[in-house]
Every structure is written in structure tokens, then in C-alpha cells.
Amino acid sequence: MKKPNVLGFTLVELLVVIVIIGILAAVIFVALDPGKRFGESRDATRWSETNSVLNAVLKYQVDNDGDLPTGIDSVSTTSQVLGTAGSGCDTTCTADTTVAACLDLSGDLVDTYLSAIPQDPRTGTAGNTDYYINKAGNGRITVGACDPEQTTAISVTR
């Protein structure tokens, strides 16, 4: 009796293919530089969150007859870091000259315009969010991130 031909792969052939795929995946993973990709992802979050804060401040201003949220100063040469800390906010933000006490906007913005004051995805806390706000002499508002990773600056002005 003649044995029928069995079509298929041997175990050795399957193992060789799996090893080759594994090596290719490792090379691609290293070539794509995951650290850089994670940094770019966090910077995209920072761009989004600075826009959200600025939009919330502007909506507050429209709803309150042109008044800005409580605490935003008119000193155009210094910025205020957002957060609840009473001191130490002038040492963490390298993007701008900042005042010592953080600015807590949660009473004016949270629940109505924002679900929460955003925090930097890498270094932010409730006490010091690592986002800053500044009102220029011409009345324009700038919101920015203190510690961007892949770009030199992240700020939005309107």
C-alpha cells in the first residue's frame, strides 16, 4: 500500500519562520525609537491640553462680560503656573519667568468649562501642573507647557 502525500510544514520550518519574524520585529522596534515616539505622544497631549485651557479661559471671559478668571494678573513680563501650590512654582517652568505661587483656576473653570485642570503627562501634579498662563499688555492670553520634550516650545496665544 502506498502512503498518501501529506502536505504541510515541519516543526523545524515553522520555528525558523518564527525566529525570522521575531528578529525583524526587534529590528523595526529599535529603528522606530520608541522613546521618541512616546515623547511625541506626550507633546501632542500638551498641545491639546494648552488649547483646552485657553478655550476654557476665553469661554469664561465671554460668559462673564469680558472678565478673566480670578487671579490672572496683567503683568506681561511674568507668567503664572497653573496649580494649587502656594510656592515653588517659579522654579519648575523654564519656558517663561514665573511667579512663586501657582494660580488655581479650578474654582472658575472646573465643571463648567473643564472637567479638571489638566496636568503635564510626565511631570505634572495637582500642585504644579507644569502649564502656564500669561496675559500680555495688549490683552492677549497665552497658555503654554513648561516642559515640552520633542519641540522647543508649546504655547497657544489668542
N, CA, C and O of each residue as an XYZ file, in Angstrom:
632
protein
N       0.813     -1.163      0.000
C       0.000      0.000      0.000
C       0.873      1.248      0.000
O       1.881      1.328      0.701
N       0.455      2.218     -0.805
C       1.210      3.446     -0.937
C       0.684      4.476      0.058
O      -0.525      4.642      0.222
N       1.627      5.173      0.726
C       1.269      6.200      1.694
C       0.879      7.472      0.955
O       1.543      7.853     -0.009
N      -0.195      8.140      1.396
C      -0.563      9.394      0.728
C       0.420     10.505      1.088
O       0.973     10.529      2.188
N       0.627     11.420      0.147
C       1.484     12.589      0.408
C       0.773     13.516      1.374
O      -0.377     13.895      1.151
N       1.459     13.879      2.447
C       0.889     14.796      3.422
C       1.521     16.167      3.181
O       2.741     16.327      3.221
N       0.663     17.137      2.931
C       1.140     18.488      2.703
C       1.164     19.228      4.035
O       0.270     19.045      4.862
N       2.163     20.047      4.246
C       2.260     20.810      5.482
C       3.692     21.219      5.745
O       4.581     20.998      4.923
N       3.898     21.813      6.893
C       5.216     22.285      7.276
C       5.735     21.431      8.416
O       4.974     20.924      9.240
N       7.027     21.289      8.439
C       7.638     20.573      9.559
C       7.835     21.546     10.706
O       7.766     22.762     10.525
N       8.074     21.016     11.853
C       8.286     21.829     13.039
C       9.511     22.725     12.872
O       9.497     23.878     13.303
N      10.559     22.211     12.255
C      11.775     22.998     12.054
C      11.492     24.182     11.140
O      11.971     25.286     11.399
N      10.737     23.977     10.094
C      10.412     25.073      9.182
C       9.600     26.160      9.901
O       9.857     27.349      9.714
N       8.640     25.764     10.704
C       7.845     26.731     11.463
C       8.707     27.517     12.441
O       8.540     28.731     12.555
N       9.613     26.873     13.143
C      10.483     27.543     14.096
C      11.396     28.552     13.408
O      11.623     29.643     13.932
N      11.918     28.196     12.244
C      12.781     29.111     11.501
C      12.005     30.370     11.104
O      12.522     31.479     11.237
N      10.785     30.210     10.623
C       9.971     31.356     10.227
C       9.654     32.238     11.443
O       9.702     33.464     11.345
N       9.333     31.628     12.573
C       9.021     32.398     13.784
C      10.241     33.183     14.255
O      10.112     34.337     14.664
N      11.416     32.574     14.205
C      12.642     33.267     14.609
C      12.925     34.446     13.675
O      13.303     35.521     14.140
N      12.748     34.261     12.384
C      12.989     35.344     11.424
C      12.016     36.500     11.666
O      12.418     37.662     11.629
N      10.758     36.194     11.909
C       9.772     37.242     12.193
C      10.127     37.970     13.485
O       9.990     39.191     13.559
N      10.575     37.252     14.489
C      10.973     37.874     15.752
C      12.146     38.818     15.576
O      12.153     39.912     16.142
N      13.136     38.412     14.801
C      14.307     39.263     14.545
C      13.888     40.526     13.788
O      14.332     41.621     14.130
N      13.055     40.390     12.782
C      12.580     41.548     12.028
C      11.779     42.502     12.922
O      11.927     43.719     12.816
N      10.940     41.959     13.793
C      10.154     42.803     14.698
C      11.071     43.574     15.645
O      10.835     44.755     15.901
N      12.111     42.928     16.167
C      13.040     43.602     17.072
C      13.795     44.725     16.355
O      13.979     45.805     16.917
N      14.225     44.477     15.134
C      14.945     45.493     14.359
C      14.034     46.693     14.078
O      14.467     47.839     14.205
N      12.800     46.443     13.706
C      11.856     47.535     13.420
C      11.559     48.319     14.697
O      11.490     49.547     14.661
N      11.384     47.633     15.813
C      11.092     48.293     17.083
C      12.227     49.229     17.482
O      11.979     50.348     17.932
N      13.470     48.783     17.320
C      14.621     49.626     17.655
C      14.745     50.774     16.664
O      15.089     51.890     17.052
N      14.473     50.517     15.399
C      14.601     51.546     14.369
C      13.566     52.664     14.551
O      13.826     53.812     14.190
N      12.423     52.342     15.095
C      11.378     53.350     15.257
C      11.583     54.230     16.483
O      10.859     55.212     16.647
N      12.527     53.919     17.337
C      12.859     54.710     18.519
C      11.630     54.978     19.387
O      11.061     56.068     19.338
N      11.228     54.004     20.167
C      10.005     54.156     20.953
C      10.058     55.309     21.951
O       9.025     55.914     22.238
N      11.225     55.625     22.483
C      11.334     56.755     23.407
C      10.920     58.055     22.748
O      10.217     58.873     23.342
N      11.359     58.233     21.526
C      10.997     59.429     20.786
C       9.504     59.443     20.489
O       8.862     60.490     20.580
N       8.952     58.298     20.137
C       7.513     58.214     19.845
C       6.682     58.524     21.085
O       5.655     59.195     20.986
N       7.111     58.045     22.249
C       6.398     58.349     23.491
C       6.475     59.851     23.791
O       5.490     60.451     24.222
N       7.640     60.454     23.564
C       7.796     61.897     23.763
C       6.892     62.697     22.836
O       6.284     63.682     23.253
N       6.803     62.273     21.579
C       5.923     62.948     20.633
C       4.468     62.810     21.052
O       3.682     63.744     20.897
N       4.115     61.661     21.576
C       2.753     61.447     22.050
C       2.431     62.369     23.232
O       1.350     62.956     23.290
N       3.369     62.492     24.167
C       3.149     63.392     25.309
C       3.083     64.849     24.851
O       2.295     65.625     25.391
N       3.898     65.233     23.865
C       3.825     66.598     23.334
C       2.476     66.864     22.658
O       1.936     67.965     22.764
N       1.934     65.865     21.968
C       0.609     66.028     21.358
C      -0.448     66.242     22.443
O      -1.375     67.031     22.263
N      -0.306     65.548     23.552
C      -1.216     65.749     24.683
C      -1.064     67.160     25.231
O      -2.057     67.808     25.564
N       0.169     67.638     25.326
C       0.406     69.003     25.816
C      -0.243     70.046     24.908
O      -0.850     71.000     25.394
N      -0.116     69.866     23.581
C      -0.754     70.792     22.638
C      -2.259     70.807     22.870
O      -2.870     71.874     22.937
N      -2.842     69.651     22.991
C      -4.283     69.544     23.187
C      -4.719     70.199     24.495
O      -5.720     70.914     24.534
N      -3.967     69.953     25.560
C      -4.357     70.486     26.862
C      -4.166     72.004     26.944
O      -4.964     72.683     27.591
N      -3.127     72.549     26.303
C      -2.975     74.008     26.299
C      -4.136     74.655     25.544
O      -4.641     75.699     25.957
N      -4.553     74.047     24.452
C      -5.720     74.545     23.717
C      -6.974     74.479     24.575
O      -7.782     75.408     24.559
N      -7.147     73.399     25.321
C      -8.328     73.246     26.172
C      -8.384     74.321     27.248
O      -9.440     74.904     27.496
N      -7.249     74.583     27.887
C      -7.219     75.606     28.939
C      -7.504     76.981     28.341
O      -8.291     77.746     28.899
N      -6.878     77.299     27.226
C      -7.098     78.604     26.604
C      -8.555     78.763     26.179
O      -9.145     79.820     26.401
N      -9.137     77.745     25.579
C     -10.545     77.812     25.186
C     -11.452     77.998     26.397
O     -12.425     78.750     26.335
N     -11.140     77.320     27.495
C     -11.944     77.454     28.712
C     -11.857     78.881     29.262
O     -12.868     79.449     29.675
N     -10.656     79.458     29.269
C     -10.493     80.831     29.756
C     -11.260     81.807     28.864
O     -11.915     82.721     29.364
N     -11.182     81.619     27.567
C     -11.884     82.522     26.656
C     -13.399     82.375     26.770
O     -14.119     83.371     26.701
N     -13.891     81.157     26.943
C     -15.332     80.953     27.141
C     -15.779     81.591     28.453
O     -16.851     82.193     28.519
N     -14.960     81.459     29.494
C     -15.262     82.107     30.768
C     -15.355     83.621     30.571
O     -16.258     84.272     31.096
N     -14.422     84.161     29.816
C     -14.393     85.604     29.569
C     -15.651     86.057     28.823
O     -16.216     87.101     29.146
N     -16.086     85.293     27.845
C     -17.301     85.632     27.099
C     -18.522     85.574     28.010
O     -19.384     86.451     27.954
N     -18.596     84.549     28.845
C     -19.751     84.380     29.734
C     -19.782     85.379     30.882
O     -20.825     85.549     31.513
N     -18.663     86.044     31.168
C     -18.573     86.950     32.314
C     -18.253     88.388     31.896
O     -17.492     89.082     32.570
N     -18.827     88.814     30.807
C     -18.720     90.202     30.337
C     -17.287     90.692     30.189
O     -16.987     91.842     30.511
N     -16.402     89.831     29.705
C     -15.029     90.232     29.443
C     -14.077     90.079     30.603
O     -12.880     90.317     30.442
N     -14.566     89.688     31.772
C     -13.684     89.484     32.926
C     -12.962     88.155     32.809
O     -13.553     87.151     32.412
N     -11.682     88.153     33.157
C     -10.898     86.921     33.164
C     -11.117     86.189     34.479
O     -11.579     86.789     35.450
N     -10.791     84.901     34.524
C     -10.881     84.169     35.787
C     -10.059     84.852     36.881
O      -9.052     85.504     36.604
N     -10.494     84.695     38.094
C      -9.858     85.329     39.244
C      -8.399     84.910     39.361
O      -8.077     83.723     39.300
N      -7.527     85.883     39.527
C      -6.114     85.605     39.782
C      -5.188     85.812     38.612
O      -3.979     85.929     38.810
N      -5.705     85.862     37.396
C      -4.828     86.094     36.246
C      -4.376     87.545     36.294
O      -5.187     88.467     36.207
N      -3.070     87.731     36.433
C      -2.561     89.097     36.561
C      -2.333     89.745     35.205
O      -2.398     89.080     34.172
N      -2.071     91.024     35.213
C      -1.836     91.784     33.980
C      -0.363     92.103     33.784
O      -0.027     92.974     32.981
N       0.523     91.416     34.499
C       1.961     91.648     34.367
C       2.451     90.822     33.178
O       2.547     89.597     33.258
N       2.753     91.498     32.092
C       3.098     90.779     30.864
C       4.502     90.175     30.898
O       4.825     89.334     30.059
N       5.329     90.580     31.838
C       6.704     90.075     31.881
C       6.830     88.774     32.664
O       7.877     88.129     32.624
N       5.787     88.384     33.366
C       5.823     87.121     34.109
C       4.599     86.286     33.784
O       3.540     86.812     33.439
N       4.760     84.985     33.900
C       3.658     84.053     33.695
C       3.307     83.408     35.023
O       4.074     83.467     35.984
N       2.143     82.796     35.059
C       1.692     82.103     36.249
C       1.510     80.623     35.912
O       0.832     80.276     34.944
N       2.115     79.769     36.711
C       1.963     78.336     36.531
C       0.646     77.913     37.153
O       0.304     78.362     38.247
N      -0.090     77.062     36.474
C      -1.369     76.600     36.985
C      -1.143     75.502     38.022
O      -0.264     74.656     37.860
N      -1.938     75.522     39.078
C      -1.852     74.515     40.118
C      -2.352     75.060     41.438
O      -2.840     76.187     41.516
N      -2.225     74.247     42.475
C      -2.734     74.636     43.788
C      -1.632     74.970     44.783
O      -1.930     75.390     45.901
N      -0.373     74.798     44.411
C       0.738     75.041     45.341
C       0.867     76.529     45.655
O       0.667     77.382     44.791
N       1.204     76.818     46.907
C       1.368     78.203     47.325
C       2.746     78.758     47.046
O       2.944     79.973     47.088
N       3.704     77.889     46.762
C       5.064     78.355     46.461
C       5.788     77.300     45.644
O       5.308     76.176     45.495
N       6.943     77.668     45.118
C       7.772     76.740     44.351
C       7.446     76.666     42.884
O       8.098     75.924     42.149
N       6.468     77.405     42.435
C       6.078     77.339     41.030
C       6.979     78.168     40.124
O       6.842     78.114     38.902
N       7.890     78.926     40.701
C       8.798     79.738     39.905
C      10.071     78.992     39.538
O      10.916     79.546     38.834
N      10.237     77.758     39.989
C      11.469     77.018     39.711
C      11.268     75.878     38.727
O      12.248     75.305     38.250
N      10.035     75.535     38.412
C       9.803     74.351     37.582
C       9.563     74.648     36.125
O       9.676     73.752     35.288
N       9.239     75.863     35.803
C       8.883     76.203     34.430
C      10.016     76.981     33.783
O      10.261     78.136     34.132
N      10.698     76.361     32.854
C      11.822     77.012     32.187
C      11.387     77.804     30.964
O      12.195     78.523     30.377
N      10.111     77.681     30.568
C       9.653     78.346     29.349
C       9.503     79.850     29.524
O       9.587     80.595     28.548
N       9.285     80.303     30.742
C       8.993     81.702     30.989
C       9.412     82.071     32.399
O       9.676     81.196     33.223
N       9.473     83.350     32.676
C       9.674     83.818     34.041
C       8.335     83.705     34.748
O       7.344     84.280     34.299
N       8.296     82.974     35.842
C       7.032     82.729     36.515
C       7.066     83.257     37.939
O       8.134     83.455     38.519
N       5.880     83.482     38.496
C       5.768     83.928     39.877
C       5.804     82.722     40.802
O       5.574     81.595     40.363
N       6.093     82.951     42.090
C       6.321     81.857     43.032
C       5.077     81.025     43.297
O       5.166     79.798     43.340
N       3.937     81.643     43.475
C       2.719     80.904     43.802
C       2.013     80.458     42.526
O       1.930     81.208     41.554
N       1.511     79.238     42.542
C       0.732     78.750     41.402
C      -0.627     79.438     41.371
O      -1.095     79.954     42.386
N      -1.245     79.440     40.221
C      -2.561     80.030     40.026
C      -3.591     78.917     39.967
O      -3.531     78.061     39.085
N      -4.529     78.921     40.894
C      -5.572     77.896     40.951
C      -6.808     78.406     40.220
O      -7.534     79.256     40.736
N      -7.046     77.889     39.023
C      -8.212     78.285     38.230
C      -9.368     77.310     38.367
O     -10.394     77.467     37.705
N      -9.216     76.310     39.216
C     -10.234     75.263     39.299
C     -11.582     75.809     39.765
O     -12.620     75.322     39.315
N     -11.598     76.798     40.646
C     -12.861     77.353     41.110
C     -13.658     78.018     40.001
O     -14.888     77.971     40.008
N     -12.972     78.638     39.050
C     -13.654     79.346     37.969
C     -13.923     78.473     36.740
O     -14.909     78.691     36.036
N     -13.065     77.494     36.476
C     -13.161     76.765     35.215
C     -13.686     75.333     35.321
O     -14.347     74.844     34.405
N     -13.394     74.660     36.438
C     -13.732     73.237     36.541
C     -15.239     73.070     36.694
O     -15.904     73.841     37.385
N     -15.744     72.068     36.048
C     -17.146     71.644     35.970
C     -17.931     72.422     34.925
O     -18.805     71.851     34.272
N     -17.648     73.702     34.750
C     -18.380     74.457     33.742
C     -17.662     74.427     32.398
O     -18.293     74.226     31.360
N     -16.340     74.626     32.412
C     -15.580     74.727     31.166
C     -14.589     73.585     30.970
O     -14.248     73.253     29.834
N     -14.129     72.986     32.051
C     -13.198     71.859     32.011
C     -13.644     70.833     33.043
O     -14.225     71.190     34.068
N     -13.374     69.567     32.776
C     -13.685     68.554     33.791
C     -12.661     68.591     34.922
O     -12.980     68.252     36.061
N     -11.449     68.994     34.615
C     -10.379     69.161     35.607
C      -9.285     69.997     34.964
O      -9.169     70.047     33.739
N      -8.484     70.654     35.792
C      -7.329     71.382     35.260
C      -6.325     70.326     34.805
O      -5.920     69.483     35.606
N      -5.917     70.352     33.542
C      -5.002     69.306     33.057
C      -3.628     69.391     33.708
O      -3.184     70.455     34.139
N      -2.971     68.241     33.767
C      -1.623     68.145     34.309
C      -0.710     67.597     33.228
O      -1.121     66.766     32.418
N       0.535     68.068     33.220
C       1.515     67.584     32.266
C       1.578     66.060     32.355
O       1.630     65.515     33.457
N       1.575     65.355     31.206
C       1.534     63.890     31.243
C       2.763     63.234     31.865
O       2.720     62.059     32.228
N       3.829     63.966     31.986
C       5.047     63.360     32.540
C       5.383     63.900     33.927
O       5.725     63.126     34.821
N       5.292     65.213     34.119
C       5.794     65.809     35.357
C       4.747     66.575     36.141
O       5.056     67.092     37.215
N       3.526     66.669     35.652
C       2.515     67.492     36.302
C       1.887     66.847     37.525
O       1.754     65.626     37.609
N       1.503     67.693     38.470
C       0.756     67.281     39.650
C      -0.367     68.296     39.857
O      -0.429     69.308     39.158
N      -1.240     68.029     40.801
C      -2.303     68.997     41.086
C      -1.704     70.288     41.639
O      -2.207     71.375     41.355
N      -0.639     70.178     42.421
C       0.013     71.351     42.984
C       0.715     72.185     41.935
O       0.702     73.414     42.009
N       1.325     71.537     40.962
C       2.051     72.226     39.896
C       1.812     71.447     38.607
O       2.422     70.403     38.376
N       0.924     71.964     37.777
C       0.515     71.242     36.567
C       1.559     71.290     35.457
O       1.478     70.510     34.508
N       2.521     72.176     35.555
C       3.522     72.423     34.517
C       2.934     73.028     33.244
O       3.483     72.864     32.155
N       1.810     73.727     33.397
C       1.253     74.566     32.348
C       1.224     75.995     32.885
O       0.978     76.204     34.073
N       1.470     76.971     32.029
C       1.478     78.356     32.478
C       0.498     79.189     31.666
O       0.073     78.805     30.576
N       0.152     80.342     32.231
C      -0.746     81.277     31.562
C      -0.175     82.681     31.725
O       0.428     83.003     32.749
N      -0.371     83.503     30.713
C       0.132     84.872     30.757
C      -0.836     85.776     29.995
O      -1.354     85.410     28.940
N      -1.064     86.954     30.548
C      -1.849     87.980     29.853
C      -0.884     89.065     29.419
O      -0.234     89.700     30.250
N      -0.794     89.275     28.124
C       0.113     90.286     27.572
C      -0.492     91.676     27.745
O      -1.669     91.817     28.076
N       0.318     92.686     27.517
C      -0.122     94.066     27.642
C      -1.264     94.413     26.708
O      -2.074     95.283     27.023
N      -1.343     93.753     25.572
C      -2.414     94.024     24.614
C      -3.677     93.205     24.899
O      -4.636     93.255     24.130
N      -3.676     92.450     26.008
C      -4.853     91.681     26.400
C      -4.897     90.261     25.879
O      -5.820     89.513     26.200
N      -3.923     89.880     25.086
C      -3.902     88.514     24.546
C      -3.471     87.532     25.625
O      -2.601     87.831     26.444
N      -4.084     86.365     25.616
C      -3.808     85.320     26.596
C      -2.953     84.247     25.942
O      -3.232     83.808     24.826
N      -1.912     83.831     26.645
C      -1.053     82.737     26.195
C      -1.086     81.645     27.240
O      -0.930     81.906     28.433
N      -1.289     80.417     26.785
C      -1.196     79.237     27.642
C      -0.132     78.342     27.028
O      -0.127     78.116     25.818
N       0.776     77.829     27.869
C       1.851     77.005     27.346
C       2.232     75.888     28.289
O       1.790     75.830     29.436
N       3.064     75.005     27.775
C       3.587     73.884     28.552
C       5.001     74.224     29.005
O       5.797     74.757     28.232
N       5.303     73.916     30.247
C       6.617     74.244     30.800
C       7.724     73.327     30.300
O       8.850     73.778     30.088
N       7.425     72.057     30.111
C       8.474     71.078     29.824
C       8.180     70.231     28.590
O       7.958     69.026     28.715
N       8.175     70.841     27.387
C       7.997     70.008     26.191
C       9.216     69.116     25.974
O      10.315     69.439     26.426
N       9.025     68.017     25.298
C      10.116     67.060     25.108
C      10.726     67.112     23.715
O      11.948     67.199     23.591
N       9.926     67.063     22.677
C      10.443     66.948     21.319
C      10.502     68.293     20.595
O      11.237     68.427     19.617
N       9.752     69.277     21.049
C       9.757     70.589     20.411
C      10.351     71.609     21.369
O      10.485     71.341     22.563
N      10.699     72.754     20.859
C      11.332     73.763     21.701
C      10.325     74.479     22.575
O      10.656     74.876     23.692
N       9.106     74.652     22.097
C       8.088     75.354     22.886
C       6.710     74.898     22.470
O       6.455     74.610     21.301
N       5.830     74.840     23.446
C       4.424     74.538     23.194
C       3.627     75.660     23.856
O       3.567     75.745     25.082
N       3.020     76.515     23.045
C       2.179     77.580     23.594
C       1.154     77.988     22.544
O       1.383     77.877     21.340
N       0.008     78.467     23.045
C      -1.070     78.909     22.193
C      -1.485     80.290     22.664
O      -1.662     80.509     23.862
N      -1.643     81.228     21.733
C      -1.997     82.599     22.066
C      -3.234     83.024     21.274
O      -3.333     82.782     20.071
N      -4.154     83.650     21.961
C      -5.304     84.258     21.291
C      -5.651     85.533     22.000
O      -6.594     86.220     21.608
